């Protein structure tokens, strides 16, 4: 992966994480819906959380491999 691809992917993953936090705060905090209703109304948020978690794990593994740890 080139440096520009890596930077772009980090920026996009960060934007995804911010939108997930914002939508979760709205549905669970402001709208006061249950977790089940949140998943029904905003099904993409759990998928985005899973993607972000996997992306971070892969990135950390790549860094560890690069550092030789």
C-alpha positions in Angstrom: 0.0 0.0 0.0 1.4 3.4 -1.0 1.7 6.3 1.4 -1.2 8.2 -0.2 -3.4 5.1 -0.1 -2.6 4.6 3.6 -3.3 8.3 4.4 -6.6 8.2 2.5 -7.7 5.0 4.2 -6.9 6.4 7.6 -8.9 9.6 6.9 -11.9 7.7 5.6 -11.9 5.3 8.5 -11.7 8.2 10.9 -14.7 9.9 9.2 -16.6 6.6 9.3 -15.9 6.4 13.1 -17.0 9.9 13.7 -20.3 9.4 11.8 -20.9 6.2 13.8 -20.3 8.0 17.1 -22.6 10.9 16.0 -25.5 8.6 14.9 -25.2 6.4 18.0 -25.2 9.5 20.2 -28.3 10.8 18.4 -30.3 7.5 18.6 -29.3 6.3 22.0 -28.8 9.7 23.7 -31.2 12.2 22.2 -33.9 10.1 20.7 -33.8 7.6 23.7 -34.5 4.5 21.6 -33.5 1.0 22.8 -30.5 -0.8 21.4 -32.7 -3.1 19.3 -34.5 0.0 17.8 -31.1 1.6 17.2 -29.9 -1.4 15.2 -33.2 -1.5 13.2 -33.1 2.2 12.4 -29.3 2.4 11.9 -28.2 -1.0 10.7 -25.0 0.3 9.1 -23.5 1.5 12.4 -22.8 -2.0 13.8 -21.3 -3.0 10.4 -19.2 0.2 10.5 -18.0 -0.6 14.0 -16.9 -4.1 12.9 -15.2 -2.7 9.8 -13.3 0.0 11.9 -12.3 -2.6 14.5 -10.9 -4.9 11.8 -9.2 -2.0 10.0 -7.5 -1.0 13.2 -6.4 -4.5 14.0 -4.9 -4.9 10.5 -3.2 -1.6 10.7 -1.6 -2.4 14.1 -0.5 -5.8 12.8 1.1 -4.1 9.8 3.0 -1.6 12.0 4.1 -4.4 14.3 5.4 -6.4 11.3 7.2 -3.3 10.0 8.8 -2.7 13.4 9.7 -6.4 13.7 7.8 -6.9 17.0 
